[in-house]
Structures are given as C-alpha cells and as structure tokens.
Amino acid sequence: MSATPDLLASTASTGSVSTVRALPPKRRGTMLIVDDEEGPRMSLRVIFKDNYDLLMAEDGPTAIELAQKHSIDVAVLDIRMAGMSGIEVLERLRFVQPDIEAIMITAYETTDTIRRALQLRACDYINKPFDLATIRAAVNGAMQRRLLESEIHSSAEKVSELLAELQNQKVEEQIAKTRGDIYASIIHDINGPLTVISGFVMLLNKRLNRDVQLGVEDLEFIKERLRIIERQVGNCIEISRRYLGFLRQQSGNDAPVGVNHLLRDLEQLVRVHPSLQENEFRLTPLAGDISVKINGTDLIQILLNLTVNAFQCAPLPHHVEVGGEVLAAPLKLAEFKDGPSDRLLNIESMANTVPLVKLWVRDTGPGIPADVLPKIFQPYFTTKGPRQGTGLGLNIVQRLVKEGNGALHCHTQAGAGTTFTIYLPGAEILK
C-alpha cells in the first residue's frame, strides 16, 4: 500500500498557486523472511506486510536465489532449519549482498551460534517465541539503518557525479579559453601580411598615379611589389583555410595535419607569450614533414601548454626546447616503467602503429620531485602560488593526447630538467 505523495505548492503574491510539484514517494524497504516452518513465516508476514515489501523463503537455496534477483534491505532468518542452517544462509547472503541487515531467530540459543552470528555482522538475535514489540523494534531499527545507509550512499554518488560534471565543465571552459587565445593569435598573424599588402598597394597606387610615363625602373618596382603581395595573400589564404578546417572538424574524424606547419604556428605563439620572459627557447622542425590525424588546434594546445609549463617551472632563466622525429617502428611499451622519474599515460588507448610521430618539450629546470610526479596530471593540482595557474594545463594535455589516440611520457631528473614526450600515430609523409 503506497502513501499519497505530499504536494509542495509555491504561492504568488496574489495568493494563487503558481507551481505544484509532487515529491517522489518514499521507498518501502524490502524484507526477506527465511524459516522452514510455515507458522512463523506467516506470523511475520501478517506483522510486516503493510510496512515493507516481503519476500518469503522456506529454505536456504530459495533465500539465496531471491537475494540474487532482488535488492534486500533486512533478512530475518531462523537459525535451525533442515538442510542449510540460518548461519550458512547468512554467510551466503553476505557474498550476494554484503550490506544486508540480518536478524537471527532461534529457539535453541548457544554460545557458538551467537558468536558466529556476530562474526557475520547480524544486527540482532531474538529467541523464540518472540513477542510483537520485540520483533517490530528489531526489524524497524534494522530497516531504518539500512534505508539511511542507502540514502547516504545515493547522496554521495550524486555529489560525486556533480563534482565530476563541474570538473569537466571547468576543463572544457579552460580548453575553450586557450583555443580562443590561439585563434586570436592566428587572426593577429593574418593581420601581419594584410598590413604588408595594404602598404604595398598604397605604394603602387602612388607610383601609378604620378603624371609621368612609367619607365623600366617603375615596372620592375611594380613587378617586385606585386610578387610580394601575391606571397602575402597566399600566406593569408593558407592560414585561414587551415584553421577554418580545424574548427569544422569533429573529434575522431580529423583530416591529416602537417606537423611542421603547426610547429611554425606554435613558434609564433611562443615568441609573444608573456611566460617566455628571459628564458631561451628553440624549436626544431622535423627533418621530414609528416601529418598526424589529430585536430590541429588540439596539437598546438598540447605543445603550447607543455611549453608554457616548462617556462614556469623555475623563476630563473633556463632553456626550453621543442622538437620531434618520425619513428619507423612501434614503441616497445614494456621498456617504459613508471617510477620516481617516469610516468607513461594513455597506453591503453594508444594506436601503436607506424609511422609514429614523436614530439618533445624539454626544459633545463629543477625537475619534478618524486612525491609530486604522480600528481601532476590530476585536475587542479598545482605547485604554483595563488592566481598563478588553474592546475588544469597538464590534465588538458593528457585528455587531448588520449583523444588523439596517442601516449604521453614524462621523464624528469632532479637538477637536470624534465622532458614531456608525445607519441601520435602518423598519417602520411608530406613532400
């Protein structure tokens, strides 16, 4: 018999009901009664049928089968039963549903059975014949504890889900912010050649609008300026097409991206980044260009985050290097061992097939302490002071590398610096 749900009503200032929302009905607990005698079973059924959902079993195997099919809050078990005793039934129930509350009933109380029941975490022990008040108090108390534990567990799960959702939202916001910075810089880069074009067009107009006949020198001047304008227009078109393509691509369905193109774009971003300061920076493109099937903006963001992290690893000026190479053989993953100086991530999702592109970001900073290394990829973990970082940079790197079916390796040495290495599946060699 289910109770009618309470209604919550919010009343406007006029007194009219604006919203009416029904609360979900409170869950009825489920109770399992196990006794090989029909009389006690029926007695317990009459007592509790209006309060709980009941499951009845006349022997141990039936009780175990019911527990495998239903979620049970409280079990009331007779200790002495033919075949399987109540203690044995409880022991099996603990394997099926470890958190079940259990009340033992017996007409033959012994020290051994009491001890064994307590070892199996029975919450109460009642002698036959039992009176109504005693059995009601025992079952109701056990049921309240079980339902409260269930609510606490459910609430904890909801809190964890909300925290995970909030974390993902903040990570996505950080990714979006960094992408916005990247595209703002790309627009800035396009403005450079556009400024050149505008200036040369003005010069040409000035030369052409003179009231004198054009000579050989004038024609050469115009031809040279037109060649420069043509190159600059080509640069603008190339940059805009490439990054518009990145914007349109969906994760997991990315067109091949030329690595050296992106490394040149990365260098432009780094050269004007405030974290560069007095640090020395060097970027070496691949000897032979290759494409990788990953979103181009994602790859720039990975390398930019690692580079900025390398700049900020020490207050004194130091050296940071970005470079890479093409590997002609799969990685021997067994040779990578996590330890005080090394961490390898995402190998479970890595596409370890040739050709592989290996990209690294090295610094000559102080290195990462052994107790800090396992934590650096956790969201919001940072060793920087307040307002100096979100603690999301390396976590974003790990996520984007995983989405690109790559692996991420960190090697560090006290006093000698740190190297982050990214392994990505190559798509095709570019000529």
C-alpha positions as CSV (number, residue, x, y, z in Angstrom):
1,M,0.0,0.0,0.0
2,S,1.7,3.2,-1.1
3,A,1.0,6.5,0.6
4,T,-0.2,9.5,-1.4
5,P,2.8,11.8,-2.1
6,D,2.9,15.2,-0.4
7,L,2.5,18.2,-2.6
8,L,4.6,21.3,-2.4
9,A,3.0,24.5,-3.7
10,S,4.5,27.9,-4.1
11,T,2.1,30.8,-3.9
12,A,2.4,34.1,-5.7
13,S,1.8,37.4,-4.0
14,T,-1.8,37.3,-5.2
15,G,-2.4,34.0,-3.3
16,S,-2.7,31.9,-6.4
17,V,-0.8,28.7,-6.8
18,S,1.9,29.1,-9.4
19,T,3.6,25.7,-9.3
20,V,2.7,22.3,-7.8
21,R,5.4,19.6,-7.7
22,A,4.8,16.1,-6.3
23,L,7.6,14.7,-4.1
24,P,8.7,11.2,-5.1
25,P,7.2,8.5,-2.8
26,K,9.4,7.3,0.0
27,R,10.9,3.9,-0.8
28,R,9.4,0.9,1.0
29,G,12.1,-1.3,2.4
30,T,12.4,-5.0,1.2
31,M,12.4,-7.7,3.8
32,L,13.3,-11.4,3.4
33,I,11.8,-13.9,5.8
34,V,13.5,-17.3,5.9
35,D,12.0,-20.1,8.0
36,D,11.3,-23.7,7.3
37,E,8.2,-23.6,9.5
38,E,5.1,-22.1,7.9
39,G,3.7,-20.7,11.2
40,P,6.5,-18.3,12.0
41,R,6.7,-17.3,8.3
42,M,3.0,-16.4,8.2
43,S,3.2,-14.6,11.5
44,L,6.0,-12.4,10.3
45,R,4.1,-11.8,7.1
46,V,1.0,-10.6,8.9
47,I,3.1,-8.3,11.1
48,F,5.0,-6.5,8.4
49,K,3.0,-6.8,5.1
50,D,1.6,-3.3,5.4
51,N,5.1,-1.7,6.1
52,Y,7.5,-3.4,3.7
53,D,7.8,-5.4,0.5
54,L,8.1,-9.0,1.6
55,L,10.0,-12.0,0.1
56,M,9.3,-15.5,1.6
57,A,11.6,-18.5,1.6
58,E,11.2,-21.8,3.3
59,D,14.8,-22.9,2.9
60,G,18.3,-21.7,2.3
61,P,18.6,-22.2,-1.5
62,T,15.4,-20.4,-2.1
63,A,16.6,-17.4,0.0
64,I,19.9,-17.2,-1.9
65,E,18.0,-17.3,-5.2
66,L,15.7,-14.5,-4.1
67,A,18.7,-12.4,-3.0
68,Q,20.3,-12.8,-6.4
69,K,17.2,-11.4,-8.1
70,H,16.1,-8.7,-5.6
71,S,17.7,-6.0,-3.6
72,I,17.1,-6.8,0.1
73,D,17.4,-4.5,3.0
74,V,16.7,-6.7,6.0
75,A,16.7,-10.5,6.3
76,V,15.1,-12.4,9.2
77,L,16.5,-15.9,9.4
78,D,15.7,-18.9,11.6
79,I,18.9,-20.4,12.7
80,R,17.8,-24.1,12.9
81,M,16.5,-25.2,9.5
82,A,16.6,-28.5,7.7
83,G,19.4,-28.7,5.1
84,M,21.1,-25.3,5.3
85,S,21.2,-23.5,8.7
86,G,20.4,-19.8,9.1
87,I,24.1,-19.2,9.8
88,E,25.0,-20.8,6.5
89,V,22.3,-18.8,4.7
90,L,23.6,-15.5,6.2
91,E,27.2,-16.4,5.1
92,R,26.0,-16.9,1.5
93,L,23.9,-13.8,1.6
94,R,26.9,-11.8,2.6
95,F,28.6,-12.8,-0.7
96,V,25.5,-11.8,-2.7
97,Q,24.6,-8.5,-0.9
98,P,27.3,-7.5,1.6
99,D,25.4,-4.6,3.2
100,I,22.2,-6.5,4.0
101,E,20.9,-6.2,7.6
102,A,20.3,-9.6,9.3
103,I,18.2,-10.6,12.4
104,M,18.6,-14.1,13.7
105,I,15.7,-16.0,15.4
106,T,16.1,-19.3,17.2
107,A,14.5,-21.5,19.9
108,Y,17.9,-23.1,20.6
109,E,20.4,-20.5,21.7
110,T,24.0,-21.5,22.0
111,T,27.2,-19.6,22.5
112,D,28.7,-20.8,19.3
113,T,25.7,-19.7,17.2
114,I,25.7,-16.3,18.9
115,R,29.4,-15.9,18.2
116,R,29.1,-16.9,14.6
117,A,26.1,-14.6,14.0
118,L,28.0,-11.7,15.4
119,Q,31.0,-12.5,13.2
120,L,28.7,-12.4,10.2
121,R,27.5,-8.9,11.4
122,A,24.0,-9.9,12.4
123,C,22.4,-6.8,14.0
124,D,20.1,-8.7,16.4
125,Y,19.5,-12.1,17.9
126,I,15.9,-12.9,19.1
127,N,14.7,-16.0,20.9
128,K,11.5,-17.9,20.0
129,P,8.8,-17.5,20.9
130,F,9.1,-13.7,20.3
131,D,6.7,-11.0,21.3
132,L,5.3,-8.5,18.9
133,A,7.0,-5.4,20.3
134,T,10.5,-7.1,20.3
135,I,10.3,-8.2,16.7
136,R,8.8,-4.9,15.5
137,A,11.5,-2.9,17.3
138,A,14.3,-5.1,15.9
139,V,13.1,-5.1,12.3
140,N,12.1,-1.4,12.2
141,G,15.5,-0.4,13.7
142,A,17.4,-2.5,11.2
143,M,15.3,-1.2,8.3
144,Q,15.9,2.4,9.3
145,R,19.6,1.9,9.4
146,R,19.6,0.2,6.0
147,L,17.5,2.8,4.3
148,L,19.6,5.6,5.9
149,E,22.8,4.0,4.6
150,S,21.2,3.6,1.2
151,E,20.2,7.3,1.1
152,I,23.7,8.3,2.3
153,H,25.3,6.2,-0.4
154,S,22.9,7.6,-3.1
155,S,23.6,11.2,-2.0
156,A,27.4,10.5,-2.0
157,E,27.1,9.2,-5.6
158,K,25.1,12.2,-6.6
159,V,27.7,14.6,-5.1
160,S,30.5,12.7,-6.9
161,E,28.6,13.0,-10.2
162,L,28.1,16.7,-9.6
163,L,31.7,17.2,-8.8
164,A,32.8,15.3,-11.9
165,E,30.4,17.3,-14.0
166,L,31.7,20.6,-12.5
167,Q,35.3,19.5,-13.1
168,N,34.6,18.6,-16.7
169,Q,32.8,21.9,-17.3
170,K,35.8,23.8,-15.9
171,V,38.2,21.8,-18.1
172,E,36.0,22.5,-21.1
173,E,36.0,26.2,-20.3
174,Q,39.8,26.2,-20.0
175,I,40.1,24.4,-23.3
176,A,37.7,26.8,-25.0
177,K,39.7,29.8,-23.5
178,T,43.0,28.5,-24.8
179,R,41.5,27.8,-28.2
180,G,40.2,31.3,-28.2
181,D,43.6,32.7,-27.5
182,I,45.1,30.5,-30.3
183,Y,42.6,31.8,-32.8
184,A,43.0,35.4,-31.7
185,S,46.8,34.9,-32.3
186,I,46.1,33.4,-35.7
187,I,44.0,36.5,-36.6
188,H,46.8,38.6,-35.4
189,D,49.2,36.6,-37.7
190,I,46.9,37.2,-40.7
191,N,46.8,40.9,-39.9
192,G,50.6,41.0,-40.4
193,P,50.6,40.1,-44.1
194,L,47.4,42.1,-44.6
195,T,49.3,45.2,-43.3
196,V,52.2,44.5,-45.7
197,I,49.7,44.1,-48.6
198,S,47.9,47.3,-47.7
199,G,51.2,49.2,-47.5
200,F,52.4,47.9,-50.9
201,V,49.1,48.6,-52.5
202,M,49.4,52.2,-51.3
203,L,52.9,52.5,-52.8
204,L,51.7,51.1,-56.1
205,N,48.8,53.4,-56.3
206,K,51.1,56.3,-55.5
207,R,53.6,55.2,-58.3
208,L,50.8,54.6,-60.8
209,N,49.0,57.8,-60.1
210,R,52.1,60.0,-61.0
211,D,51.6,62.2,-64.1
212,V,54.7,60.8,-65.7
213,Q,55.3,57.9,-68.1
214,L,56.4,54.7,-66.4
215,G,59.9,53.7,-67.1
216,V,61.7,50.3,-66.8
217,E,62.6,51.1,-63.2
218,D,59.0,51.7,-62.3
219,L,57.9,48.5,-64.0
220,E,60.4,46.5,-62.1
221,F,59.4,48.2,-58.8
222,I,55.7,47.3,-59.5
223,K,56.5,43.7,-60.5
224,E,58.6,43.1,-57.3
225,R,55.8,44.6,-55.1
226,L,53.2,42.5,-56.8
227,R,55.2,39.3,-56.2
228,I,55.4,40.2,-52.5
229,I,51.7,40.9,-52.4
230,E,51.0,37.6,-54.1
231,R,53.1,35.7,-51.5
232,Q,51.4,37.5,-48.6
233,V,47.9,36.9,-50.0
234,G,48.9,33.2,-50.3
235,N,50.0,33.2,-46.6
236,C,46.7,34.6,-45.5
237,I,44.7,32.1,-47.5
238,E,46.8,29.2,-46.2
239,I,46.5,30.2,-42.6
240,S,42.7,30.9,-42.8
241,R,41.9,27.7,-44.7
242,R,44.0,25.6,-42.3
243,Y,42.4,26.9,-39.1
244,L,38.9,27.1,-40.5
245,G,39.3,23.4,-41.3
246,F,40.3,22.7,-37.7
247,L,37.2,24.5,-36.5
248,R,34.9,22.4,-38.7
249,Q,36.5,19.0,-37.8
250,Q,34.9,16.8,-35.2
251,S,36.9,14.8,-32.7
252,G,37.8,11.3,-34.0
253,N,37.2,12.4,-37.6
254,D,40.1,14.7,-38.3
255,A,41.9,15.3,-41.5
256,P,45.7,14.8,-41.5
257,V,47.6,17.8,-40.2
258,G,51.1,18.8,-41.3
259,V,53.3,18.8,-38.1
260,N,55.8,21.3,-39.4
261,H,53.1,23.8,-40.3
262,L,51.8,23.6,-36.7
263,L,55.3,23.9,-35.2
264,R,55.8,27.1,-37.1
265,D,52.4,28.4,-35.8
266,L,53.4,27.3,-32.3
267,E,56.7,29.2,-32.6
268,Q,54.8,32.4,-33.4
269,L,52.6,31.9,-30.4
270,V,55.5,31.2,-28.1
271,R,57.6,34.2,-29.2
272,V,55.0,36.6,-28.0
273,H,53.8,34.7,-24.9
274,P,54.4,36.5,-21.6
275,S,55.8,33.4,-20.0
276,L,58.8,33.4,-22.4
277,Q,60.4,36.3,-20.4
278,E,64.2,35.8,-20.3
279,N,64.1,32.1,-21.0
280,E,65.9,30.7,-24.0
281,F,63.6,29.0,-26.5
282,R,64.4,26.8,-29.5
283,L,62.1,25.0,-31.9
284,T,63.5,22.5,-34.3
285,P,61.1,21.2,-37.0
286,L,61.0,17.6,-38.2
287,A,63.7,16.6,-40.7
288,G,61.0,15.3,-43.0
289,D,57.5,16.6,-42.6
290,I,54.6,14.3,-41.8
291,S,51.0,14.6,-41.0
292,V,49.1,13.3,-37.9
293,K,45.4,12.6,-37.7
294,I,44.6,14.9,-34.8
295,N,42.8,18.2,-34.7
296,G,45.5,20.8,-35.4
297,T,44.3,23.2,-32.7
298,D,44.4,20.3,-30.2
299,L,48.1,19.6,-31.1
300,I,49.0,23.2,-30.8
301,Q,47.3,23.4,-27.4
302,I,49.1,20.3,-26.2
303,L,52.5,21.7,-27.2
304,L,51.7,25.2,-26.0
305,N,50.6,24.0,-22.6
306,L,53.7,21.9,-22.2
307,T,55.9,24.8,-23.3
308,V,54.4,27.3,-21.0
309,N,54.6,24.8,-18.2
310,A,58.3,24.4,-19.0
311,F,58.8,28.2,-18.9
312,Q,57.1,28.4,-15.5
313,C,58.9,25.5,-13.8
314,A,61.6,27.8,-12.4
315,P,61.9,31.5,-11.6
316,L,65.5,31.8,-13.1
317,P,66.1,31.9,-16.8
318,H,66.5,28.4,-18.4
319,H,66.4,26.7,-21.7
320,V,63.3,25.2,-23.3
321,E,63.4,23.1,-26.5
322,V,60.6,21.8,-28.7
323,G,61.4,19.2,-31.4
324,G,60.5,15.8,-32.8
325,E,61.2,13.0,-35.2
326,V,59.4,10.2,-37.1
327,L,59.7,6.7,-35.7
328,A,59.7,3.8,-38.2
329,A,59.0,1.1,-35.6
330,P,56.3,0.7,-32.9
331,L,57.1,1.6,-29.3
332,K,58.4,-1.2,-27.0
333,L,55.9,-0.4,-24.3
334,A,57.4,-3.0,-21.9
335,E,60.5,-0.8,-21.7
336,F,58.6,2.1,-20.1
337,K,58.4,1.7,-16.4
338,D,56.6,4.1,-14.0
339,G,58.8,5.1,-11.2
340,P,60.3,8.1,-9.3
341,S,61.4,9.7,-12.5
342,D,59.0,8.4,-15.1
343,R,55.3,8.3,-15.9
344,L,53.6,6.9,-19.0
345,L,50.0,7.6,-19.7
346,N,47.2,6.6,-22.2
347,I,49.0,3.4,-23.4
348,E,45.6,1.6,-23.1
349,S,44.1,3.7,-25.9
350,M,47.3,4.4,-27.9
351,A,47.4,3.4,-31.6
352,N,50.9,2.0,-31.5
353,T,51.3,1.6,-35.3
354,V,53.9,3.0,-37.7
355,P,54.7,5.6,-38.7
356,L,54.7,7.2,-35.2
357,V,55.4,10.9,-34.6
358,K,57.5,11.7,-31.5
359,L,57.3,15.3,-30.2
360,W,59.0,16.5,-27.1
361,V,59.2,19.6,-24.9
362,R,62.4,19.7,-22.8
363,D,63.5,22.1,-20.1
364,T,66.6,22.6,-18.0
365,G,64.7,23.4,-14.9
366,P,64.9,21.9,-11.4
367,G,63.0,18.7,-12.3
368,I,59.9,17.3,-10.6
369,P,60.2,15.8,-7.1
370,A,59.3,12.1,-6.9
371,D,56.4,12.7,-4.5
372,V,54.9,15.3,-6.9
373,L,55.3,13.4,-10.2
374,P,52.3,11.0,-9.7
375,K,50.0,14.1,-9.0
376,I,50.9,16.4,-11.9
377,F,48.2,15.2,-14.3
378,Q,45.4,15.4,-11.7
379,P,42.9,18.3,-12.3
380,Y,43.5,21.4,-10.2
381,F,46.9,20.1,-8.8
382,T,49.5,22.9,-9.0
383,T,52.7,23.8,-7.2
384,K,52.3,27.4,-8.2
385,G,51.2,30.2,-5.9
386,P,47.6,31.6,-5.8
387,R,46.4,33.2,-9.1
388,Q,49.4,31.8,-11.0
389,G,47.7,28.8,-12.6
390,T,44.5,26.8,-12.7
391,G,46.2,23.4,-12.3
392,L,44.4,22.2,-15.5
393,G,47.2,22.5,-18.1
394,L,48.7,19.0,-17.8
395,N,45.3,17.4,-17.3
396,I,44.1,19.0,-20.5
397,V,47.3,17.8,-22.3
398,Q,46.6,14.2,-21.1
399,R,42.9,14.4,-22.3
400,L,43.8,15.8,-25.7
401,V,46.6,13.2,-26.3
402,K,44.2,10.5,-25.4
403,E,41.5,11.8,-27.8
404,G,44.2,11.7,-30.5
405,N,45.0,8.0,-29.7
406,G,48.4,8.9,-28.5
407,A,50.6,8.3,-25.5
408,L,52.3,10.8,-23.1
409,H,55.6,10.1,-21.3
410,C,57.2,12.3,-18.7
411,H,60.9,11.8,-17.7
412,T,62.4,14.1,-15.0
413,Q,65.7,14.3,-13.2
414,A,66.5,16.4,-10.1
415,G,68.6,19.4,-11.1
416,A,68.7,18.4,-14.8
417,G,65.2,19.2,-16.0
418,T,62.1,17.5,-17.4
419,T,61.1,16.1,-20.8
420,F,57.5,15.6,-21.9
421,T,57.2,13.3,-24.9
422,I,54.1,12.8,-27.0
423,Y,53.6,9.8,-29.3
424,L,51.0,10.2,-32.0
425,P,50.1,7.9,-35.0
426,G,51.3,9.5,-38.2
427,A,49.0,9.7,-41.2
428,E,51.2,10.3,-44.3
429,I,54.6,11.7,-45.2
430,L,54.4,15.1,-46.7
431,K,56.6,16.3,-49.6
